[in-house]
Amino acid sequence: MIDSHVHLRDGLLAEKETIVHALSLACPAGFTAFFDMPNTNPPLTNADAVLERFELAERSIKAAGVFAFYGVYGGITADNLQIEKMALFYKEHFPKILGFKMFAGHSTGNMGIVEKEDQRKVYSALARLGYDGLIAVHCEKESLMNNSIFNIEEPRSHSLARPPIAEIESIKDQIELIKAAGFKGHLHICHISTKEGIRLVAEAKRQGLNISCGAAAHHALLNIDSYKNSGLFVKMNPPLREKEDQEAVFNSLISGEVDWIESDHAPHTLEDKKKGASGIPGFAGSLILLKKLRKAGCSESRLEELCGKAVNRIFKLNLPYKVPSNTEIDASLPILRNGYPFDAFEFM
C-alpha cells in the first residue's frame, strides 16, 4: 500500500517514534511507500532541513532492512521568499519532495497559516511561480474553533471545540482561493471527516478543478461514541464526528467521492496522550478499514484505487503497491498492535 499521509516523528521527537520503528512494522504489513508530513521537529520548511530528513530516511531504511519509498511534503509559510525557495527545491528534488503541505488551522507543531489572506498569498505565490504540483491542506478554520471549551476530563469536548463547520468552511475557502489565484496545481484535502466536506470536493471536481480528498480509518470507522471506551486515546485533529459523518466517509470510499485511504499515522507517547496530545497510530486502522470495505462489498478494482493507483495517478508516480488480502491483514495486525502502546480500534 502507498500511504500518502504519515507523521514518522524522529529527530527531536524520537521518543514518540523513529522512522526505523515505523518502517520495520509497516513494511512487513504491506506498506510500500510513505509520504511524510513536515510538522517534524525541526520542521521541514527549508532545504537544509529537508535534505537532512532525506539522509535520515536513507539510513533508517537500511537499518530497518526493508524496501520502501520515502518522500516528504515541504512545509509552507506565508513568506514569499520561503515559498520561492521551496518551489525551486521541489523542481530539483521531486519526487523525494512530493509537494507542499499547508495547515489552514493549527494542529500538532503549530505550523498553521490561519488567516484567509495569508492563505491567499500562498496560492498567489505558487501560481506566480508556475508551480503545478500538489498542495495538501489540513482544513480546519481557526476562527470557527474554540479550543478553550476542551476539557481533558471530558474527551468528547474535543469534537465540540473543533466542530464540523470549521472543516467545511475551510474547504470552501481553499476552493475559492485556488480559483481566484489561478492556481494550476492540484489541491488535496487531507483526512476529510464530514459529509458536507465530501460534497464540496465532489462538486469542485465536477466543475473541473484539480482536487482530491483522502480519508483516514479513524474517521471512516470511529465516531464520537468511541470516546466512551477510548477517551483521550482517540483524540486527533480533525476530531471524531457524529455517526452520520463517519458513515458518509466510509461510504464515499466505496463510491469514489473520497480518492484514497491515508493513515494519518501520528503516534505519541502514552504520557503525551494522557496530557491531551492529538494523533494516533494509523497503520493497523488502514488494514482494518480494508477488511471492513471488502465486507461491505467494495470491489477489488476500487480497493486498487484506494491503496495506490489513485495516488500514483495524481502525483504522477509509478510506485509499487499491492492490496493485501484479508489473510495477509490478519497476519499483520498482531504485529502492528504489539508495536504501539495503544490500538484505537481494539474496541470495535
N, C-alpha and C positions, 0 to 999 in steps of 0.2 A: 504494500500500500504506500501511496505517496501522502504524507501528512504535511499539509501546507501551512500549518499554524501550530508551532510549538514554542515553549519557553524553556530552554535547556539549561538556564541558570549558569553555573560555573563562575569563573572569575572571583569577584568578591562576594558572590552568592553561592559559593561551592558547598556551604553547609546545607543548602536546600537540595542541590543535586549537581552532579558533574555530567558533562557530555558523555564521558566513558560509561557512567552508570546507565544513563538513558539508552544509549545505543546497545549496550550489552544485553538489555532486556527487550527492547523494542524490535531490533533486527531479527533475532530468532523467532519472534512472534509474527513476522511477516511484513514489517515496515521496511521500506527500501529507500525512502528519501525524507528529509526533514528540512523544513523551511523555518528558520529560527527568527524570532521577533527581536527588535532592537532595544527593548527596555531591560537590557542587561546592566550590570554594574562592573566596569564603566559602560555607558550607553553607546550604541553603535551609530553615532551621529557624525563621525569624521573618518577619513581614510585610514589614519593610523589605527584607530580602534577596530575598524572592520578587518584590516589586514592582520592584526593580532588575533582576532577571532578566527580567521581562516587558518592560521598556523596552529592555534589551539585545537581546532576541529581535526586537522590532519593528524596531529599527534594522538588525539583521542580515538579516531577511527582505527589507527594502528594498534593502540593499546587495548581496545575492545576486541580486536581480531575479527572485525566484521567488514562486509562490503556495503557501503551506503553512500548516497549523495547527501551532502550537507551544503545548504545555502542560507543566506541571511537577507532580511529586509533592512535597508538603510533607514535610520530614524530621521524624520523630517522635523525641522523647526520652522518658525516664521521668518527667519533671517534669509534674505535674498542671496547673500554671498554663500551661506551654508548650503542652500538648495542648489546653487550653481555648481559648487564643488562636488556635491554628491551626485548630481546629474552627470558630470564628466566622469566620475569614478564608475558610475553604472555602465556607461558606454564602454569603458575599458575592461570591466570585470564581469559583465553578465556572462553566464548565468550564476556565478558564485554569489553575486548580489542580484537578487531576483526582482527587485523593485523597491518600493518605499512603503513605510507604514506611518500613518498619522493617527494619533489619538485625539478624536474630537471631544472627548471628555476624559477627565483624569482617571487613571487606573493605577495598577502597580507600577511604580517607577516615576510617577509624576511627570510624564512627558506630554501632557495634554496641551493641544492648541485649541483652546476652548472658545475663543471669540470668533464669531462668524466672519468678521472682517479679516482676521488673521488667516482663517481657512481659505478665504477668497484669495489672499495674497499667495498662498501656496499653489493653488491651481493656476493662477495667472502666471506665476513664475515658471512653473513646469510647462505651461502652454507656450510661453515666450521662448523657452529653451528648446522647444521641439521635442520634448520628452513624450514618447509614445508607449512607454512600458506601463506596468501595473502599479497602482497605489491602493494599498489595503487600509481600510479605515475602521477603527473602533468607534462605533456610532452610539454615543450617549451625550445628549445635550446638557451641558453643565448647569445652565440656568433653570432647567426643569428637574434637577435633582436636589434633594435635601438631606445630605448625609448626617445632619445634626439629629435627625429622628432615629438613626440607627442605635439600637440598644443591644449591647453584646449579650445581655441576659435573654433577649428575645430575638434569635437569629432571623426569624421571619421578617423582622422590621427592615432588614437589608433590601428586601424586594420592594418595600414601600418607599424606601429612601431613594431608590433608583427605578422609578416606575416605567411602564411600557411607553408612555408618551415621550420620554426622554430619547429612547431609541428611534421611535417613529419620526419625530421632528428632526432629529439629526440626519436621518436618511433623506428626508425631504430637502434639508439644507445641502447635502452633498450633491444631490441630483441637480438642484437649482444652480449651484456654484460651477459644476463642470460644464453645464450648458452655457452659462454666462461667460466663462473664461475661454470657451472654445478648446477645452482640454481634449486632446486627441488620443490620450492613453486609455487605460482600462481601469474602471473603478470597481473594487471588490469590497463588499460589505462583510466584515468578519462576524463570526459566531452570531448569526441573526437569531432572534429569540421571540419575535412577535408575529402574529398573523397579519397585521396591517403592514408591518415592515416588508414581509414577503410579497404582499400585494403590490406595494410601491415599486419594488425591484422588478417584478414581473411586468408591470405597466411600463416602466422605463425601457425594458428590453423590447417591448412591442413598439415603442417609439423609435427604436434603432440605436439606443445608447449602448456603448460598450460597458456593460455592468454585469456583475455576478454576485452571488452570496454563498457563503458556506455555513454549515451548522455543526455544532458540537453535540456529542451524545448526551451531555447533561441537559441541554435544552430540548432535545428530542425525546428523552426518556424520563426525566425527572421534572417535578413541578413543586410549587410551594408547600405541598403536603410533605415533601421529603425532609423538610426541616424538623418534623416531628421525631423522626428516628435518627437523623444525622446531624442536626444542629449546625454549628459553625463549620463543620467539615464540608458542607455543600454551599458554602459562601463563595461566590465568584462574581465577576463583572463581565457582561451584564448578568443580573441575578436570575434566579429561577422565577418562572412566571406561573400564572394560573393554568389549569389543565387545558383550557381551550387553546391557548397559545402553544403549549407543549405539543398537543396533538396536531396543530397546524404545521409545526416544524417537522414532525415525523412524517406526516402525510405528504408534505411538499418535497421531501427527499425522494419519495416514490414517484410523485407526479412529474418531477423535473424542475419545479419552480425554485428549489434550492439546488445549487450546482454540484456541491461536493461535501463530503464529510471532512471536517478538520477537528483535531482532538482538543485544541487549546490546552494542551498538556502544560500544567503550571504548578509543579509541586512546591510545597513549603514544608518546613519542619512542623512537627506536632505542636511545639510550643508557639510557633507563629500562628498556626491555625486557631489555637485556643485564645490567642490575643486578637483574633479577628481578621487575619490576612485573607485576601481574596485569591482564589485559584485552587484547582485540584489536579491531581494526576489524571491523564486523559487517555492513555493508550488502551487500557482494558475496556474503558467505556466505548471506544470506537469499535472494538471487536464485538462487544455485546450488542451494540446497535446494529451491526451487520446481521447477526443472528435474528434479531427482532424484525429487521426489514425482510429477510427471507421468509420468516414465519408469516408475515403479513402479505406475502405474495409478490414482493418486489422481484422483478426479473433479473436474471444474471447479467443481461446486457446493461440494465440500469445500474447494477452494482459496479460494473466496469467503469461507468461514468463517474460514480461517486468515489471510487477508490484510486483513480489516477488518470483515466482517459480525459476527463474534462480539464483537470489541472494542466496536463501536457498540452492540450489544445490552446488554452487561454494564455499560458505562459510561453507558448511556442517552444516547447521542450520535447524530448524523446526519452524520458527517464523510464527505466524498467519498473513494472508493478505487477501485482497479481492479487486477485481477490481470494482471500483464504477461505477454504471450505469450513463447514461447521465443525468437522473433526479436528482440523488444524486449530481452529479457535478454541475448542475445548481443551486441547493440549497446551495452549499458550496461556490461558487465563490464570491458572495456578501460579505460573512463574511470575507473571506481571503483578499479581496480587501480593505475592511474597516479597516483591521488590520495593513496595511502598508501604508506609505505615498505616494507610487507611484507603479503603476502596469505597468510593461514594455510591457504588451500585450494588453493594452486598445485600442491601435490604429489599431489593426488587423481587 
